[in-house]
Amino acid sequence: MTRRAHTAQYPDVQPELPPRTRGVIGLFEENCTVCMLCARECPDWCIYIDSHKETVPPAAPGGRERSRNVLDRFAIDFSLCMYCGICIEVCPFDALFWSPEFEYAETDIQDLVHERDKLREWMWTVPEPPALDPAAEEPKEIAAARKSAEKLKAQQEGEA
């Protein structure tokens, strides 16, 4: 009550948002393997994914052909989305990210289904992750990999 009121002049002046603001979901399409985890775990069923299988020739002569999934459609219906972030957390390949972009209102509710092209555009607004704490403990996975690499190097040196 002792301070003056501060009116935000929103359309003219953009608000200062916290660094990891949850605005809209951005898609890093190159990392998407069409595993469908995000669509299966979504409580609102607002993620739509279509794909097809493609045969990849063998990498070496005499090898066998492999098949891989190719992403045809990745869409999120933001009229249904409750912005819980479960899809981002369950993605094992870091294909989904929070973008601080929040101005995506539409006049028609059907236009709130954003396809992969629009989701890819928002990927460029995703901020860099915060730097790791230099005093933090090394992750267990990296420590185990380093230990096995050192053991392998010692074996190779012992054989030579």
SULWO-V152936 format. One record per residue. N is the residue number from 0. RES is the residue in three letters. D_LAST is the distance of its C-alpha to the last C-alpha in Angstrom with 1 decimal. Layout:
BEGIN
n=N res=RES d_last=D_LAST
n=N res=RES d_last=D_LAST
END
This chain:
BEGIN
n=0 res=MET d_last=78.8
n=1 res=THR d_last=78.7
n=2 res=ARG d_last=76.4
n=3 res=ARG d_last=77.6
n=4 res=ALA d_last=76.6
n=5 res=HIS d_last=73.9
n=6 res=THR d_last=74.2
n=7 res=ALA d_last=71.1
n=8 res=GLN d_last=72.1
n=9 res=TYR d_last=69.6
n=10 res=PRO d_last=70.0
n=11 res=ASP d_last=70.3
n=12 res=VAL d_last=67.7
n=13 res=GLN d_last=64.4
n=14 res=PRO d_last=63.6
n=15 res=GLU d_last=60.7
n=16 res=LEU d_last=58.4
n=17 res=PRO d_last=55.8
n=18 res=PRO d_last=52.2
n=19 res=ARG d_last=51.2
n=20 res=THR d_last=54.6
n=21 res=ARG d_last=54.9
n=22 res=GLY d_last=56.8
n=23 res=VAL d_last=55.7
n=24 res=ILE d_last=52.6
n=25 res=GLY d_last=50.4
n=26 res=LEU d_last=48.1
n=27 res=PHE d_last=44.7
n=28 res=GLU d_last=44.9
n=29 res=GLU d_last=41.4
n=30 res=ASN d_last=40.0
n=31 res=CYS d_last=42.6
n=32 res=THR d_last=41.4
n=33 res=VAL d_last=44.9
n=34 res=CYS d_last=43.9
n=35 res=MET d_last=47.5
n=36 res=LEU d_last=46.7
n=37 res=CYS d_last=48.8
n=38 res=ALA d_last=51.8
n=39 res=ARG d_last=51.6
n=40 res=GLU d_last=51.4
n=41 res=CYS d_last=54.1
n=42 res=PRO d_last=57.2
n=43 res=ASP d_last=59.6
n=44 res=TRP d_last=58.1
n=45 res=CYS d_last=58.3
n=46 res=ILE d_last=55.1
n=47 res=TYR d_last=55.4
n=48 res=ILE d_last=52.4
n=49 res=ASP d_last=52.5
n=50 res=SER d_last=49.7
n=51 res=HIS d_last=48.9
n=52 res=LYS d_last=46.0
n=53 res=GLU d_last=44.4
n=54 res=THR d_last=42.1
n=55 res=VAL d_last=38.9
n=56 res=PRO d_last=37.5
n=57 res=PRO d_last=34.1
n=58 res=ALA d_last=31.1
n=59 res=ALA d_last=29.5
n=60 res=PRO d_last=31.5
n=61 res=GLY d_last=32.3
n=62 res=GLY d_last=32.0
n=63 res=ARG d_last=35.0
n=64 res=GLU d_last=37.4
n=65 res=ARG d_last=37.4
n=66 res=SER d_last=40.4
n=67 res=ARG d_last=40.7
n=68 res=ASN d_last=43.6
n=69 res=VAL d_last=45.3
n=70 res=LEU d_last=47.5
n=71 res=ASP d_last=51.1
n=72 res=ARG d_last=53.0
n=73 res=PHE d_last=52.3
n=74 res=ALA d_last=55.4
n=75 res=ILE d_last=56.6
n=76 res=ASP d_last=60.2
n=77 res=PHE d_last=60.8
n=78 res=SER d_last=64.3
n=79 res=LEU d_last=62.8
n=80 res=CYS d_last=59.7
n=81 res=MET d_last=60.1
n=82 res=TYR d_last=57.2
n=83 res=CYS d_last=55.5
n=84 res=GLY d_last=51.9
n=85 res=ILE d_last=50.7
n=86 res=CYS d_last=49.5
n=87 res=ILE d_last=47.4
n=88 res=GLU d_last=45.9
n=89 res=VAL d_last=45.0
n=90 res=CYS d_last=43.4
n=91 res=PRO d_last=39.7
n=92 res=PHE d_last=38.8
n=93 res=ASP d_last=40.8
n=94 res=ALA d_last=43.3
n=95 res=LEU d_last=46.4
n=96 res=PHE d_last=47.3
n=97 res=TRP d_last=50.4
n=98 res=SER d_last=52.1
n=99 res=PRO d_last=54.8
n=100 res=GLU d_last=57.1
n=101 res=PHE d_last=60.3
n=102 res=GLU d_last=62.9
n=103 res=TYR d_last=62.7
n=104 res=ALA d_last=66.2
n=105 res=GLU d_last=68.0
n=106 res=THR d_last=71.6
n=107 res=ASP d_last=71.0
n=108 res=ILE d_last=69.0
n=109 res=GLN d_last=67.6
n=110 res=ASP d_last=65.8
n=111 res=LEU d_last=63.7
n=112 res=VAL d_last=61.4
n=113 res=HIS d_last=58.6
n=114 res=GLU d_last=56.4
n=115 res=ARG d_last=52.8
n=116 res=ASP d_last=53.8
n=117 res=LYS d_last=55.6
n=118 res=LEU d_last=52.9
n=119 res=ARG d_last=50.4
n=120 res=GLU d_last=52.7
n=121 res=TRP d_last=52.7
n=122 res=MET d_last=48.9
n=123 res=TRP d_last=49.3
n=124 res=THR d_last=51.4
n=125 res=VAL d_last=48.8
n=126 res=PRO d_last=47.9
n=127 res=GLU d_last=44.3
n=128 res=PRO d_last=43.1
n=129 res=PRO d_last=43.5
n=130 res=ALA d_last=40.5
n=131 res=LEU d_last=38.4
n=132 res=ASP d_last=39.2
n=133 res=PRO d_last=36.7
n=134 res=ALA d_last=37.3
n=135 res=ALA d_last=36.8
n=136 res=GLU d_last=34.2
n=137 res=GLU d_last=31.2
n=138 res=PRO d_last=31.8
n=139 res=LYS d_last=30.3
n=140 res=GLU d_last=28.8
n=141 res=ILE d_last=26.9
n=142 res=ALA d_last=25.8
n=143 res=ALA d_last=24.5
n=144 res=ALA d_last=22.6
n=145 res=ARG d_last=21.1
n=146 res=LYS d_last=20.1
n=147 res=SER d_last=18.5
n=148 res=ALA d_last=16.6
n=149 res=GLU d_last=15.3
n=150 res=LYS d_last=14.4
n=151 res=LEU d_last=12.5
n=152 res=LYS d_last=10.7
n=153 res=ALA d_last=9.9
n=154 res=GLN d_last=8.7
n=155 res=GLN d_last=6.3
n=156 res=GLU d_last=5.1
n=157 res=GLY d_last=5.5
n=158 res=GLU d_last=3.8
n=159 res=ALA d_last=0.0
END
